[in-house]
Amino acid sequence: MRQVGGLVVIGTERHEARRIDNQLRGRSGRQGDPGISQFFVSMEDDLMRIFATDRIKSMMNTLKWPEDMPIENRIVSRSIETAQKKVEGHNFDIREHLVKYDDVMNRHREVIYRKRNEILQAKPEEVSGMIMELVESEIEYVVSFHTNMDNEKQWNIQEVYETVHSIFPIAQEQRKTLGDLQLQAGDKLQDAQARTKIMEYLTSLAIDRYAKMVEEVGNPELVYNIEKGFYLRAIDTLWVEHLDQMSYLREGIGLRGYGQKDPLVEYKNEGYGMFTELMSNIQKQVVYSIYKMADVKKLAPEPQQLQKQHLHGAKKNMASQTNSSGPVAVQPAETSIPKVGRNELCPCGSGKKYKKCHGQ
């Protein structure tokens, strides 16, 4: 290559990025070898047509140059570089804008992943503490939502009772206690004290019911695995739905610009509301399912019982095969799960009929 004078690079157009042109020029003189580069630009190229057409055309009309005459001048090169700077600045703004949108999702992702890692690395007592914090927060939300009126007579204690009863069973006598606590309200200070007493009373019932449930299960390791599984499944399921919702929001948020609103600001506001709803839904899904642990264990047969049933069925099949030479129909093993009628109460403890609860 040195002997013939080096490499000649011919470019048929100028790229919108100066970096690409410089890389192409560098091919002609690698490692000190001689070489030259030459670019040819047409007035119909995208770069010239969009950014530099008017100035060059006016100059050509003024000097009356023919259309087929090649032009080589610093003014042309400077105009092309100016156009490239404009394109690079526009592309930089686009990338910067995309990074700002990605930062919103990165903050959501950091919070969710941090919470998930805490659950995975937590000890059994720490997981139980997290669950009870969610239960306490849900009880505070329910009580505050149904007792936010200034007049204590308008408090919907019945709705508080039914909502909490759907979380864990509450006796009718305890419902009367809630009514007695409602009567202690009066002025604003007494209203606040009555709300606090209702929250503390329901929280104490939740703690007692949780301790009783753990005692009924009788296996701390099983309780730990179930609690962790409930929490992680709620996070994973709702997080995937949140990603889809944020993707749909991102696709149409640009239309807010027609209403003289900044799409990025609107995206942040909408995203914050959706993330708050995500955390609330995670809390509800965990709280409204964790107290069903003991009921599920009652319905599910023990592993030892299943093993005995399979072994018993195998013995029957072997005995029938030895007594007959024809094909033998295998009978399914009978389970000890009781049958529940459609109009009977659901065994999950929700207080609803089976056909309107788990029988749907």
C-alpha positions as CSV (number, residue, x, y, z in Angstrom):
1,M,0.0,0.0,0.0
2,R,2.9,2.4,0.7
3,Q,4.5,1.7,-2.6
4,V,1.4,2.7,-4.6
5,G,0.9,5.9,-2.6
6,G,-1.5,4.8,0.2
7,L,-5.2,4.2,0.4
8,V,-7.8,6.6,-1.1
9,V,-11.2,6.7,0.6
10,I,-14.1,8.2,-1.4
11,G,-17.3,9.1,0.4
12,T,-20.5,9.4,-1.6
13,E,-22.2,11.5,1.1
14,R,-21.6,13.1,4.5
15,H,-23.0,11.4,7.6
16,E,-25.1,13.3,10.1
17,A,-22.5,12.5,12.8
18,R,-19.0,13.9,12.4
19,R,-17.6,10.9,14.3
20,I,-18.6,8.6,11.5
21,D,-16.9,10.8,8.9
22,N,-13.7,11.0,10.9
23,Q,-13.6,7.2,11.3
24,L,-13.9,6.9,7.6
25,R,-11.1,9.4,7.0
26,G,-9.0,7.5,9.5
27,R,-9.1,4.4,7.2
28,S,-6.9,6.2,4.7
29,G,-4.0,6.8,7.0
30,R,-3.7,4.0,9.5
31,Q,-0.5,3.8,11.6
32,G,1.2,6.6,9.7
33,D,0.6,5.2,6.2
34,P,0.0,7.8,3.5
35,G,-3.5,8.3,2.1
36,I,-6.2,10.7,1.2
37,S,-10.0,11.0,1.5
38,Q,-12.5,12.8,-0.6
39,F,-16.2,13.3,0.0
40,F,-18.8,14.2,-2.6
41,V,-22.0,15.9,-1.5
42,S,-25.2,16.4,-3.5
43,M,-27.8,19.1,-2.8
44,E,-30.3,16.3,-2.7
45,D,-28.7,14.5,0.3
46,D,-30.8,14.5,3.4
47,L,-28.2,16.5,5.4
48,M,-28.0,19.3,2.7
49,R,-31.7,19.2,1.9
50,I,-32.9,19.7,5.5
51,F,-30.2,22.0,7.0
52,A,-28.1,23.7,4.4
53,T,-30.1,24.0,1.2
54,D,-31.3,27.7,1.3
55,R,-27.9,29.2,2.0
56,I,-26.0,27.2,-0.6
57,K,-28.7,27.6,-3.2
58,S,-28.8,31.4,-2.7
59,M,-25.0,31.5,-3.1
60,M,-25.2,29.5,-6.3
61,N,-27.9,31.7,-7.7
62,T,-25.9,34.8,-6.8
63,L,-22.7,33.5,-8.4
64,K,-24.7,31.9,-11.3
65,W,-22.9,28.6,-11.0
66,P,-24.2,25.8,-13.3
67,E,-25.9,22.9,-11.6
68,D,-23.4,20.3,-12.9
69,M,-20.3,22.3,-11.7
70,P,-18.5,20.8,-8.7
71,I,-18.1,23.2,-5.8
72,E,-15.2,23.0,-3.4
73,N,-15.1,25.8,-0.9
74,R,-14.7,26.3,2.8
75,I,-18.1,27.8,3.0
76,V,-19.7,24.6,1.9
77,S,-17.6,22.5,4.3
78,R,-18.5,24.9,7.1
79,S,-22.2,24.7,6.3
80,I,-22.0,20.9,6.4
81,E,-20.3,20.9,9.7
82,T,-22.9,23.3,11.1
83,A,-25.6,21.0,9.9
84,Q,-23.9,18.1,11.5
85,K,-23.7,19.9,14.8
86,K,-27.4,20.6,14.7
87,V,-28.2,16.9,14.1
88,E,-25.9,15.8,16.8
89,G,-27.4,18.3,19.3
90,H,-30.9,17.1,18.3
91,N,-29.9,13.4,18.8
92,F,-28.3,14.3,22.2
93,D,-31.5,15.9,23.4
94,I,-33.4,12.8,22.4
95,R,-31.1,10.5,24.3
96,E,-31.1,12.8,27.3
97,H,-34.9,12.8,27.2
98,L,-35.1,9.0,27.1
99,V,-32.7,8.8,30.1
100,K,-35.0,11.0,32.1
101,Y,-37.9,8.7,31.3
102,D,-35.8,5.7,32.2
103,D,-34.8,7.2,35.6
104,V,-38.5,7.1,36.6
105,M,-38.7,3.4,36.1
106,N,-35.2,2.9,37.7
107,R,-36.5,4.4,40.9
108,H,-39.5,2.1,40.9
109,R,-37.2,-0.8,40.2
110,E,-34.8,0.0,43.0
111,V,-37.6,0.1,45.6
112,I,-39.1,-3.2,44.5
113,Y,-35.8,-5.0,44.2
114,R,-34.7,-3.7,47.6
115,K,-37.9,-5.0,49.2
116,R,-37.6,-8.3,47.4
117,N,-34.0,-8.8,48.6
118,E,-35.0,-7.9,52.1
119,I,-37.6,-10.7,52.1
120,L,-35.2,-13.3,50.6
121,Q,-32.5,-12.5,53.2
122,A,-34.8,-12.0,56.2
123,K,-35.0,-14.5,59.0
124,P,-38.4,-16.1,60.0
125,E,-39.1,-13.7,62.8
126,E,-38.2,-10.7,60.5
127,V,-40.6,-12.0,57.8
128,S,-43.4,-12.3,60.4
129,G,-42.6,-8.7,61.5
130,M,-43.0,-7.5,57.9
131,I,-46.3,-9.3,57.6
132,M,-47.7,-7.8,60.8
133,E,-46.6,-4.3,59.7
134,L,-48.6,-4.7,56.6
135,V,-51.6,-6.0,58.6
136,E,-51.4,-3.0,60.9
137,S,-51.1,-0.5,58.0
138,E,-54.1,-2.1,56.3
139,I,-56.2,-1.9,59.5
140,E,-55.2,1.8,59.9
141,Y,-56.2,2.5,56.4
142,V,-59.6,0.8,56.7
143,V,-60.4,2.5,60.0
144,S,-59.3,5.9,58.8
145,F,-61.2,5.6,55.5
146,H,-64.6,4.7,57.2
147,T,-64.3,7.1,60.1
148,N,-63.1,10.2,58.4
149,M,-66.3,12.1,59.1
150,D,-66.5,14.8,61.8
151,N,-69.8,13.4,63.1
152,E,-69.1,10.1,64.8
153,K,-72.7,9.0,64.1
154,Q,-71.8,8.8,60.5
155,W,-68.9,6.4,61.1
156,N,-69.4,3.1,59.2
157,I,-68.3,0.7,61.9
158,Q,-70.3,-2.1,60.2
159,E,-68.1,-1.7,57.1
160,V,-65.0,-1.7,59.3
161,Y,-66.1,-4.9,60.9
162,E,-67.0,-6.6,57.6
163,T,-63.7,-5.6,56.0
164,V,-61.6,-6.7,58.9
165,H,-63.7,-9.9,59.1
166,S,-62.7,-10.7,55.5
167,I,-59.0,-10.5,56.7
168,F,-59.4,-12.7,59.8
169,P,-62.6,-13.9,61.6
170,I,-64.0,-11.7,64.3
171,A,-66.7,-12.8,66.7
172,Q,-70.0,-10.9,67.1
173,E,-69.1,-9.9,70.7
174,Q,-66.0,-8.2,69.4
175,R,-68.3,-6.3,66.9
176,K,-70.1,-4.9,70.0
177,T,-66.8,-3.7,71.4
178,L,-66.2,-1.7,68.2
179,G,-69.6,-0.1,68.7
180,D,-68.8,0.8,72.3
181,L,-65.5,2.4,71.2
182,Q,-67.5,4.5,68.7
183,L,-69.6,5.9,71.5
184,Q,-66.5,7.4,73.1
185,A,-66.1,9.8,70.3
186,G,-67.3,13.4,70.6
187,D,-65.2,16.5,69.8
188,K,-62.1,16.3,67.5
189,L,-59.8,15.1,70.2
190,Q,-62.2,12.4,71.4
191,D,-62.7,11.4,67.7
192,A,-58.9,10.9,67.3
193,Q,-58.7,9.0,70.5
194,A,-61.6,6.8,69.5
195,R,-60.0,6.0,66.1
196,T,-56.7,5.2,67.8
197,K,-58.5,2.8,70.3
198,I,-60.3,1.1,67.4
199,M,-57.0,0.6,65.5
200,E,-55.2,-0.7,68.6
201,Y,-58.1,-3.1,69.4
202,L,-58.2,-4.5,65.9
203,T,-54.4,-4.7,65.8
204,S,-54.4,-6.7,69.0
205,L,-57.0,-9.1,67.6
206,A,-54.9,-9.5,64.5
207,I,-51.8,-10.3,66.5
208,D,-53.7,-12.8,68.7
209,R,-55.3,-14.5,65.6
210,Y,-51.9,-14.7,63.9
211,A,-50.3,-16.4,66.9
212,K,-53.2,-18.8,67.1
213,M,-52.9,-19.6,63.4
214,V,-49.1,-20.3,63.7
215,E,-49.9,-22.6,66.6
216,E,-52.5,-24.4,64.6
217,V,-50.0,-25.0,61.7
218,G,-47.5,-26.3,64.2
219,N,-44.5,-26.0,61.8
220,P,-42.5,-22.7,62.1
221,E,-40.5,-23.6,59.0
222,L,-43.6,-24.2,57.0
223,V,-45.1,-20.9,58.2
224,Y,-41.9,-19.1,57.2
225,N,-41.9,-20.6,53.7
226,I,-45.6,-19.8,53.2
227,E,-45.3,-16.2,54.3
228,K,-42.3,-15.6,52.1
229,G,-44.0,-17.3,49.2
230,F,-47.1,-15.1,49.6
231,Y,-45.1,-11.9,49.8
232,L,-42.8,-12.7,46.8
233,R,-45.7,-13.9,44.6
234,A,-47.6,-10.7,45.3
235,I,-44.6,-8.6,44.4
236,D,-43.7,-10.5,41.3
237,T,-47.2,-10.7,39.9
238,L,-48.1,-7.1,40.5
239,W,-44.7,-5.8,39.4
240,V,-45.1,-7.4,36.0
241,E,-48.5,-5.7,35.6
242,H,-47.0,-2.4,36.7
243,L,-44.3,-2.7,34.0
244,D,-47.0,-3.2,31.3
245,Q,-49.1,-0.2,32.6
246,M,-46.0,2.0,32.6
247,S,-45.2,0.9,29.1
248,Y,-48.7,1.8,27.9
249,L,-48.4,5.2,29.7
250,R,-45.1,5.9,28.0
251,E,-46.5,5.3,24.6
252,G,-49.3,7.9,24.8
253,I,-47.9,10.4,27.3
254,G,-46.5,12.5,24.4
255,L,-50.0,13.6,23.5
256,R,-50.1,15.7,26.7
257,G,-47.9,18.2,24.8
258,Y,-51.0,19.2,22.8
259,G,-52.5,20.4,26.0
260,Q,-49.5,22.7,26.8
261,K,-48.2,20.2,29.4
262,D,-44.8,18.8,29.8
263,P,-45.0,15.1,29.0
264,L,-42.1,14.3,31.2
265,V,-43.7,16.0,34.2
266,E,-47.0,14.3,33.5
267,Y,-45.2,10.9,33.2
268,K,-43.5,11.4,36.6
269,N,-46.8,12.4,38.2
270,E,-48.8,9.5,36.7
271,G,-46.0,7.1,37.4
272,Y,-45.9,8.1,41.1
273,G,-49.6,7.5,41.4
274,M,-49.4,4.1,39.8
275,F,-46.4,3.1,41.9
276,T,-48.3,4.1,45.1
277,E,-51.2,2.0,43.9
278,L,-48.8,-0.9,43.3
279,M,-47.5,-0.8,46.8
280,S,-51.0,-0.6,48.2
281,N,-52.1,-3.6,46.1
282,I,-49.1,-5.6,47.3
283,Q,-50.1,-4.9,50.9
284,K,-53.7,-5.9,50.3
285,Q,-52.9,-9.1,48.5
286,V,-50.6,-10.2,51.3
287,V,-52.9,-9.2,54.1
288,Y,-56.1,-10.7,52.7
289,S,-54.4,-14.0,52.0
290,I,-52.0,-14.6,54.9
291,Y,-54.7,-15.6,57.5
292,K,-56.0,-18.3,55.1
293,M,-52.8,-20.3,55.8
294,A,-54.3,-22.5,58.5
295,D,-57.5,-23.2,56.5
296,V,-55.5,-24.3,53.5
297,K,-53.4,-26.6,55.7
298,K,-56.6,-28.2,57.1
299,L,-58.0,-28.9,53.6
300,A,-54.7,-30.2,52.2
301,P,-53.9,-33.9,53.1
302,E,-50.6,-34.6,54.8
303,P,-47.7,-36.0,52.7
304,Q,-47.7,-39.2,54.9
305,Q,-51.4,-39.7,54.2
306,L,-50.9,-39.4,50.5
307,Q,-48.0,-41.8,50.6
308,K,-50.1,-44.4,52.5
309,Q,-53.0,-44.0,50.0
310,H,-50.7,-44.6,47.0
311,L,-49.1,-47.6,48.7
312,H,-52.5,-49.0,49.6
313,G,-53.7,-48.5,46.0
314,A,-50.6,-50.2,44.7
315,K,-51.1,-53.3,46.9
316,K,-54.7,-53.6,45.7
317,N,-53.6,-53.4,42.1
318,M,-50.8,-56.0,42.6
319,A,-53.3,-58.4,44.3
320,S,-55.8,-58.1,41.5
321,Q,-53.2,-58.6,38.9
322,T,-52.0,-61.8,40.5
323,N,-55.6,-63.2,40.7
324,S,-56.6,-62.3,37.1
325,S,-54.8,-62.3,33.8
326,G,-56.9,-59.7,32.1
327,P,-56.4,-55.9,32.1
328,V,-57.0,-54.2,35.4
329,A,-58.6,-50.8,35.8
330,V,-56.6,-48.6,38.3
331,Q,-58.9,-46.9,40.8
332,P,-57.9,-43.4,42.0
333,A,-56.8,-43.1,45.6
334,E,-59.4,-41.7,47.9
335,T,-58.5,-38.5,49.6
336,S,-59.6,-37.3,53.1
337,I,-60.7,-33.8,51.8
338,P,-64.3,-33.3,53.0
339,K,-66.8,-32.2,50.4
340,V,-68.4,-28.8,50.9
341,G,-72.0,-28.0,49.7
342,R,-72.6,-25.0,47.6
343,N,-74.8,-23.3,50.2
344,E,-72.6,-24.2,53.2
345,L,-70.1,-21.8,54.7
346,C,-66.7,-21.7,53.0
347,P,-64.0,-23.5,55.0
348,C,-61.6,-20.6,54.4
349,G,-63.3,-18.7,57.3
350,S,-64.5,-15.7,55.2
351,G,-68.1,-16.2,56.5
352,K,-69.4,-16.4,52.9
353,K,-71.2,-19.3,51.2
354,Y,-69.0,-21.7,49.4
355,K,-70.6,-20.9,46.0
356,K,-69.8,-17.2,46.4
357,C,-66.2,-17.7,47.7
358,H,-63.9,-20.5,46.6
359,G,-66.7,-22.4,44.8
360,Q,-66.8,-19.9,41.9
